[in-house]
């Protein structure tokens, strides 16, 4: 679902662009790939690729009490990991249920950590991937791309701000940089199925086609980058769209030809219980595989849209929708590679704080029934107000779980999860064998007061065994509570009966469930609802009003569970000589021919579920004598307007008591040689207007019930035959002129008959990442930010003639001069010996450097001692340098302010080597003193040295021998030796030690000190 969020900041230590040249070596076999419209896999690497159907679940198990903007738990003493994707208790709880559900895939919306500490802090980890591999579940990790805007709480409520320009080269570079880090971190794990970019970004674009094209080109560049990093054995790359908006459209740069590197289109689709024509529409847009990345409905059914807390948990409807949608997915598996249902667990952290709801602070601790729908919609962002196609026309954001959450009474224990019916529905569909009993679908019933409801039930056991059938209310109450009955015929069939006594006793929808249990205890469930129907009631006009106009808007209440309405108005009871209007689901209708003679009119308002099952209410309303007539008048275009296009839209007032209109357009007053049409609407589009300088005469006639009246208008036209056209030409800089500055004025000739100009400047032909400006009639502009790195820039001068809406262009190319200078380390000097563990490394700034990286390590190019990244600093203090006598290696990386590839592109470096002094202290013997004779049992003790990894102790009768004692003391600084001979001879002691190298996993070489003692 749509999640629009503020952008976060990123500080990188390791430059992501370095990964562009690296490819996977750990995994040399492509386990999953795209063939035609199919996803095929060979996870056991036997060379046999088989189609892989994603039987998946969206996975974001946010614990109760946490929010996606939190990092960690509220209680500082809480021992659980800050990142839920590192919490083995949560993962074991969930993966066991997912495995039992027969799911084979999870989708993680945001698996990267690019916005840590601001939004979505929970990122994918090795722990999650290892756990998925253990349970044989594949992972689709998502990389979050910023949406075009964000919500915030303003003085008067929610405010939507657009702020993302996908043509911005810095933004694109940052996203590609972070995406490279993301791919390199996880690419070699066998649990990865494919990569997913973004989530419904197309729903926030607005109407800027250039920005839309820039976005989809960025997505394709990301897919290309992922392929380059992984090489020939790359995973597929998908983008997650919001339904089919903008998808496969060359105008927006999203066609297959525009996006050759993208492998799979994903779409979050919410169209109701059926996808409708979705798959036919998609096949006409793209030849790529199609993935349903989100589908389904919530489990809370609102009965009062003005107060979403009024309702009930409707598990049966949620399961019914999911099951029906999954059947359509599998029926279209020639195009669709599967689906991931929205979502695994309830979302207690909603509603969003950007809705400025006064209860939002409590939303992630107390499960309310927040409704997102027709009566409590998103704040207006300039788009249409979309009504969710769920049974209650609401999306209740906290109730989406395939499993429901409840608080664990054990402190710090993971939340308790309980599968809903949708879990078992998909469990049976994901794995058809050993399925529970199936019950034939029972359609919802409708009943007015005193009407009998009957449902015939038929159930089948997959193994052909006997069944026990029963029925109850959805909440578990027996049927007797409402006076209904159920009869089990004993042969897998049964009958449900209910006579609705009074509609005022029940809610508008009463849900029932039929259950079938087989001999193995497996349970099949089927839900149906009885909709209590209350007739619609006329709101305006009321029976006490007197109608003083022949045109009146009739409005009525929707009633309850009434889907169609019919309005009859006549001059006698039950007559329809004034109007007989089948109004569908609309609850209002404008009546334009009501007589104004003082007599009453008779209104009959029908309510029902179809034209063949309806009931009515009658009303009598008085009219007033006399009838006012007023003709329509053209509002646009205003009289005398100059027409410069062959097509024109006309719009006029409705007038008073006007029943229809005739619009005539001609070359003389009252003529209709160009256009004539009689209409009931107050607008028309006229084609074929001649542009030859003539006058255009328009007559708008208003037709009343017994008369008509017209008004005349005159317009002028341009004379296209007199127009001369000639394209503009670039004057400065001249074609082929080298460019040696980052700021330059571009100017061009006016051409002939040109109405407007537009200028692109980019790094490749037809691109505009350096400059994109609509010039109007101006013929010059100054362009800043031009590269000075020896690369080629491409200029496209667009122009449109006055006589046409079509844009034309001329392309130019220019070569830039390379004015860059690399940085160099100034202090300490290369090859010098370091005698201090704290050193400030300083380097010259160079010229046109976009970023510096300093690596310090124990081998060339490594950064195991220190890593540093900076956009502008040219020095950094490094502490705790190891002074062990071993050399250290320094690599100064730098990235020019230029393209990622091509002339002068990519990262470069300079290497330096420094020696170090060894200032570590050796151990020294304390006792016994050398002048003291040794006893038969003597304890030896020594002062510890610096950074010692291990001690070893010899005692012998000659120097270096260990015939009396030989043993390691580890890090202990004393040892007791027994059996020292008491013969008055000399005993020789050797204290071995070796230093620990703190920047590697090996220790230094062994060294020793010798001592000699006399004996008694």
Secondary structure, DSSP 8 states (H G I E B T S, - for coil): ------------SS-GGGGGG----S--S--EEEETTEEEE-TT-SS--EE--EEEEE-----TT--TT--S-SSTT--S-SSGGG-HHHHHHHHHHHHHTT--EEEES----TTTTTS------HHHHHHHHHTT-EEEEEE----SEEEEEETTEEEEEE---TT-HHHHHHHHHHHHHHHHHHTT-TTEEEEEE-SSGGGG-TT-HHHHHHHHHHHHHHHHHHHHHHGGG---EEEEEETTTTTT-GGGT-STTT-SS--EEEEE---SSS-TTHHHHHHTT-SSEEEEEE----SEEES-TT-TTSEEE-HHHHHHHHHHHHHHHHHTTTTEEEEEES-SB--TT-S-GGG--TTGGGTTTS-----EETTB-----SS------STTSEE-TT---SEEEE--SSTT---EEEE-HHHHHHHHHHS-TT---EE-----EEE-TT-EEEEEEEEE-TT---EEEEEEETTS--GGGTT-EEEE-SSSEEEEEEE---GGGS-SEEEEEEEEEETT--EEEEEEEEEE-B---EEES-TT-EE-SS-EEEEE---BS--EEEEEEESSTT--SSEEEEEET-SEEEE-----SS-EEEEEEEEEEETTEEEEEEEEEEE-S----B---EEES-TT-EE-SS-EEEEE---BS--EEEEEEESSTT--SSEEEEESSSEEEE-----BS-EEEEEEEEE-SS-EEEEEEEEEE-BGGG---B---EEES-TT--B-SS-EEEEE---BSEEEEEEEEESSTT--SSEEEEEET--EEEE-----SS-EEEEEEEEEETT-S-EEEEEEEEEB----B---EEES-TT-EE--S-EEEEE---BSEEEEEEEEESSTT--SSEEEEESS--EEEE-----BSS-EEEEEEEEESS-SSSTT-SEEEEEEEEEE-B-----EEEES-TTS-B-SSEEEEEE--SSEEEEEEEEESSTT--SSEEEEEET-SEEEE-----SS-EEEEEEEEEEE-TTSSSEEEEEEEEEEEEB-
